Amino acid sequence: MAGVAGPMLRRNAFEGVRFLVGLAVGGLIAGVVLAVPLYLAGELLQRALPEWLRLVLLAAVAVWLGVSDLRDRTPHIWRQVPQRLVRTLPGGTLGVVWGMDLGLLFTTQKTVSLIWLALAAVLLVDAGSAPLVLLCVVLVASLLVSLWSLTRYADLPEKRSRKWVVRARRVSGATMLAVALSLVATVVAT
């Protein structure tokens, strides 16, 4: 997104801002759409399984995702938001369309697995937090894209950009393994 928003902001600041606002609005719409089934599935799981088992399952998911990120194998489908839309849609509309696509989470590539762990935590620990968690994911993602778009790094060549992805995945993987350890410690302590 920053690779589109950065040049758009430099070329036409108004269109760039419209794109970023549209990205946030589209993400919010998708977050609400995704929150409903996530909440319902989470409520069912939380009624069906005891808490200690849900925490063990969450720890297992954290280990799997953490190892995946450390191995540079973040789970996602190999699809991106259609690039051709950049040439056919005005900034605000493009932002809403892309924001909805990205906000659905399952339809595009992911840099790190932290989003998946957050969704697993909602499903297994606190279904009622689904709207808040998804709202936070959208707002943080929109804020990061907006801030990154304003830097000189927004147009990094792919080779240099790849280094940042690998670093982010290492941090993400280590963080999720630490989360898994804390969850296991919680289960053992109770």
Phi, psi and omega per residue, in radians:
M1 nan -0.718 -3.138
A2 -1.112 -0.526 3.100
G3 -1.172 -0.358 3.060
V4 -1.681 -0.814 -3.066
A5 -1.164 -0.699 -3.131
G6 -0.999 -0.995 3.109
P7 -1.077 -0.632 3.135
M8 -1.121 -0.718 3.122
L9 -1.135 -0.651 3.134
R10 -1.279 -0.620 -3.111
R11 -1.325 -0.792 -3.107
N12 -2.636 1.707 -3.039
A13 -0.975 -0.697 -3.123
F14 -1.080 -0.823 3.114
E15 -1.128 -0.666 3.111
G16 -1.097 -0.749 3.110
V17 -1.174 -0.720 3.092
R18 -1.049 -0.708 3.110
F19 -1.068 -0.832 -3.109
L20 -1.150 -0.690 3.083
V21 -1.152 -0.766 3.093
G22 -1.067 -0.664 3.100
L23 -1.041 -0.779 3.125
A24 -1.162 -0.755 -3.135
V25 -1.115 -0.807 3.113
G26 -1.069 -0.701 3.097
G27 -1.112 -0.692 3.106
L28 -1.123 -0.735 3.108
I29 -1.069 -0.842 -3.141
A30 -1.114 -0.658 3.121
G31 -1.070 -0.706 3.103
V32 -1.153 -0.760 3.128
V33 -1.063 -0.733 -3.118
L34 -1.306 -0.510 -3.093
A35 -1.119 -0.594 -3.076
V36 -1.118 -0.986 3.127
P37 -1.153 -0.556 3.105
L38 -1.116 -0.763 3.103
Y39 -1.083 -0.846 -3.101
L40 -1.096 -0.784 3.120
A41 -1.131 -0.699 3.118
G42 -1.108 -0.734 3.105
E43 -1.057 -0.741 3.121
L44 -1.105 -0.821 3.133
L45 -1.091 -0.714 -3.083
Q46 -1.235 -0.463 3.074
R47 -1.415 -0.521 -3.031
A48 -1.499 -0.480 -3.028
L49 -2.067 2.498 3.072
P50 -1.193 2.719 -3.070
E51 -1.017 -0.771 -3.103
W52 -1.051 -0.643 3.134
L53 -1.224 -0.685 3.109
R54 -1.119 -0.663 3.102
L55 -1.186 -0.678 3.090
V56 -1.125 -0.755 3.093
L57 -1.082 -0.722 3.110
L58 -1.121 -0.699 3.084
A59 -1.080 -0.732 3.124
A60 -1.106 -0.730 3.093
V61 -1.099 -0.730 3.130
A62 -1.091 -0.713 3.103
V63 -1.123 -0.843 -3.131
W64 -1.026 -0.835 -3.131
L65 -1.191 -0.691 3.121
G66 -1.082 -0.798 3.110
V67 -1.138 -0.682 3.101
S68 -1.035 -0.807 3.118
D69 -1.141 -0.740 3.130
L70 -1.107 -0.541 3.104
R71 -1.501 0.073 -3.130
D72 1.118 0.666 -3.113
R73 -2.254 0.853 3.127
T74 -0.980 2.187 -3.115
P75 -1.185 2.235 3.041
H76 -2.994 2.897 3.049
I77 -1.497 2.691 -3.118
W78 -1.537 1.272 3.129
R79 -2.533 2.499 3.046
Q80 -2.125 2.868 3.039
V81 -1.045 2.364 -3.071
P82 -0.981 2.050 -3.116
Q83 -1.193 -0.514 -3.091
R84 -1.060 -0.390 -3.128
L85 -1.148 -0.383 3.130
V86 -1.038 -0.607 -3.089
R87 -1.514 -0.216 -3.018
T88 -2.015 -0.332 -3.086
L89 -1.985 2.524 3.036
P90 -1.200 2.791 -3.027
G91 -0.831 -0.899 -3.085
G92 -1.136 -0.787 3.128
T93 -1.138 -0.756 3.103
L94 -1.017 -0.760 3.129
G95 -1.073 -0.769 -3.139
V96 -1.117 -0.815 -3.130
V97 -1.077 -0.848 -3.140
W98 -1.163 -0.675 3.120
G99 -1.084 -0.708 3.108
M100 -1.159 -0.746 3.137
D101 -1.084 -0.835 3.130
L102 -1.182 -0.673 -3.094
G103 -1.178 -0.365 3.081
L104 -1.309 -0.181 3.007
L105 1.134 -0.698 -3.044
F106 -1.532 -0.045 -3.009
T107 -1.804 -0.032 -3.089
T108 -2.438 2.957 3.111
Q109 -1.159 2.676 3.101
K110 -2.147 2.499 3.104
T111 -1.404 -0.778 3.139
V112 -2.323 2.927 -3.075
S113 -1.647 0.083 -3.103
L114 -1.019 -0.595 3.110
I115 -1.095 -0.741 -3.139
W116 -1.113 -0.685 3.119
L117 -1.155 -0.680 3.094
A118 -1.075 -0.738 3.114
L119 -1.153 -0.706 3.094
A120 -1.097 -0.689 3.122
A121 -1.120 -0.705 3.090
V122 -1.091 -0.817 -3.131
L123 -1.068 -0.741 -2.977
L124 -1.687 -0.351 -3.028
V125 -2.071 -0.805 -3.017
D126 -2.595 1.435 -3.110
A127 -1.035 -0.567 -3.123
G128 -1.102 -0.316 -3.136
S129 -1.525 0.022 -3.089
A130 -0.902 -0.894 -3.137
P131 -1.082 -0.725 -3.131
L132 -1.159 -0.777 -3.134
V133 -1.092 -0.809 -3.134
L134 -1.160 -0.646 3.063
L135 -1.071 -0.788 3.122
C136 -1.104 -0.728 3.117
V137 -1.037 -0.828 -3.123
V138 -1.112 -0.814 -3.100
L139 -1.147 -0.740 3.119
V140 -1.134 -0.789 3.131
A141 -1.067 -0.775 3.138
S142 -1.117 -0.728 3.118
L143 -1.114 -0.778 3.137
L144 -1.113 -0.753 3.110
V145 -1.088 -0.760 -3.132
S146 -1.088 -0.835 -3.131
L147 -1.145 -0.767 -3.134
W148 -1.092 -0.609 -3.128
S149 -1.118 -0.425 -3.107
L150 -1.520 -0.089 -3.114
T151 -1.680 2.924 3.092
R152 -1.300 -0.187 -3.120
Y153 -1.436 -0.154 -3.070
A154 -1.062 -0.467 -3.093
D155 -1.919 0.526 3.133
L156 -1.018 2.455 3.013
P157 -1.085 2.698 -3.034
E158 -1.005 -0.644 -3.121
K159 -1.075 -0.782 3.122
R160 -1.262 -0.632 3.115
S161 -1.098 -0.626 -3.130
R162 -1.054 -0.626 3.098
K163 -1.064 -0.706 3.120
W164 -1.150 -0.666 3.118
V165 -1.090 -0.830 -3.130
V166 -1.063 -0.754 3.123
R167 -1.100 -0.775 3.139
A168 -1.085 -0.694 3.132
R169 -1.174 -0.628 3.098
R170 -1.125 -0.794 3.117
V171 -1.112 -0.782 3.120
S172 -1.048 -0.834 -3.121
G173 -1.066 -0.798 3.125
A174 -1.113 -0.697 3.118
T175 -1.084 -0.764 -3.114
M176 -1.206 -0.583 3.063
L177 -1.163 -0.652 3.069
A178 -1.131 -0.693 3.078
V179 -1.074 -0.758 3.128
A180 -1.053 -0.754 3.109
L181 -1.074 -0.741 -3.132
S182 -1.176 -0.631 3.089
L183 -1.152 -0.728 3.101
V184 -1.113 -0.745 3.111
A185 -1.068 -0.664 3.106
T186 -1.114 -0.774 -3.135
V187 -1.130 -0.754 -3.124
V188 -1.150 -0.653 -3.097
A189 -1.250 -0.375 -3.109
T190 -1.670 nan nan
